Amino acid sequence: MAIQTPTTSIDPIKSEAFAGRLVGLINSAALSLMISIGHKTRLFDTMAGLDPSTSTQIGQAAGLQERYVREWLGAMVTGQIIDYNSTNKTYHLPAEHAAWLTRAAGPNNFAFQPSYLVLATNVQDQIINCFYTGGGVPYSAFANFQGVLFEGSASGLDSSLIQATLPLIPGLIVQLKAGIDVADIGCGSGHAINIMAQAFPNSRFVGYDFSEDGIAAAQSEAMKLGLTNASFMVKDAAQLDVEGQYDFVTAFDAIHDQVKPSQVLKGIAKSLRPDGFFLMVDIKASSQLENNMDHPMAPLLYTLSLNHCMTVSLAGGGEGLGTMWGEEKACQMLEEAGFNQIEVQQLEGDMLNNYYIAKKSS
């Protein structure tokens, strides 16, 4: 069948403007890959401590091959990320840029974010196949996902979990100091559990995750820290199946990935003691597309959803909530799980997450 072409006349100004935007988008995508290389090779960290230097000097300081460094610098200079002096052929990372590109920036290190996109490119052909056949790409297809996830979450947890996140629940810090039972659902590499266990030695902590690699990393970190009040278990969160065992349960950006999130939330509600709290940290967005038009990172989050969160759930025959399931859907599902006291809060400086504090009536 012949493809019908539209007969509507084209606005040449609008068309040229869109073409220009596409060129910018493609260049930005290329720069994202190069930024990821700069992060993983620690080139940004190295350059942040250097005066204006040649590519040879930068390569030597970073312990890298000059020819590769020079080509990478070409992208960074033309992308206006690194300054270049053409007279003496030197390169310099401005302090204003280093503040967002180095490990010293902590949770403000945006150079890490393209790592997620690199993971997505590795499974793109499998994702495209799902457009035709349905289903999803399983978690096992994402090589080193636990390592990337750990690096992405660790700096944020280190800087805010004890100081800002836990105090959102009145009286919780006092309870943790006295000694309560805490679980983290979808704990990944267990960093949140280990931070809390170290800070509150009188409380008891357990992390659940279905990833054997994640649990092994969690146990290794706990052992290095000498923690005796933190334990970890390989377990599907949908099979939690405990009742009245915990005073406090957490889930950090984990619920929307689940194959059976409704079942997981019901299990969490069942696992809490009568006065217990559930803290669910998840993506700050609306369930309605039209309400996300001004979201500063909406295109990235929808992309990550399609290329990981949604497809991993669908691969298991799950609900496929996706990253952008949104506040409305989240509150609805919490209510359906048995939580009838739900408060949604935000933390200053965190543009990505909502902090859902949920409780059942006594």
HELIX and SHEET records of a PDB file:
HELIX    1   1 PRO A   12  LYS A   40  1                                  29    
HELIX    2   2 LEU A   43  ALA A   48  1                                   6    
HELIX    3   3 SER A   55  ALA A   62  1                                   8    
HELIX    4   4 GLU A   66  THR A   78  1                                  13    
HELIX    5   5 ALA A   95  ALA A   98  1                                   4    
HELIX    6   6 ARG A  103  ASN A  108  5                                   6    
HELIX    7   7 PHE A  110  PHE A  112  5                                   3    
HELIX    8   8 PRO A  114  ASN A  122  1                                   9    
HELIX    9   9 GLN A  124  THR A  133  1                                  10    
HELIX   10  10 TYR A  139  ALA A  141  5                                   3    
HELIX   11  11 PHE A  145  SER A  160  1                                  16    
HELIX   12  12 LEU A  161  THR A  165  3                                   5    
HELIX   13  13 LEU A  166  LEU A  168  5                                   3    
HELIX   14  14 LEU A  172  ALA A  178  1                                   7    
HELIX   15  15 HIS A  191  ALA A  199  1                                   9    
HELIX   16  16 GLU A  212  LEU A  225  1                                  14    
HELIX   17  17 ALA A  237  GLN A  239  5                                   3    
HELIX   18  18 ILE A  255  ASP A  257  5                                   3    
HELIX   19  19 PRO A  261  SER A  271  1                                  11    
HELIX   20  20 LEU A  289  ASN A  292  5                                   4    
HELIX   21  21 ALA A  298  LEU A  304  1                                   7    
HELIX   22  22 SER A  305  CYS A  309  3                                   5    
HELIX   23  23 MET A  310  ALA A  315  1                                   6    
HELIX   24  24 GLY A  326  ALA A  337  1                                  12    
SHEET    1   A 2 ASP A  83  ASN A  85  0                                        
SHEET    2   A 2 THR A  90  HIS A  92 -1                                        
SHEET    1   B 7 ALA A 230  VAL A 234  0                                        
SHEET    2   B 7 ARG A 204  ASP A 209  1                                        
SHEET    3   B 7 ASP A 181  ILE A 185  1                                        
SHEET    4   B 7 TYR A 246  PHE A 252  1                                        
SHEET    5   B 7 LEU A 272  ILE A 283  1                                        
SHEET    6   B 7 ASN A 353  LYS A 359 -1                                        
SHEET    7   B 7 GLN A 341  GLN A 345 -1                                        
END                                                                             
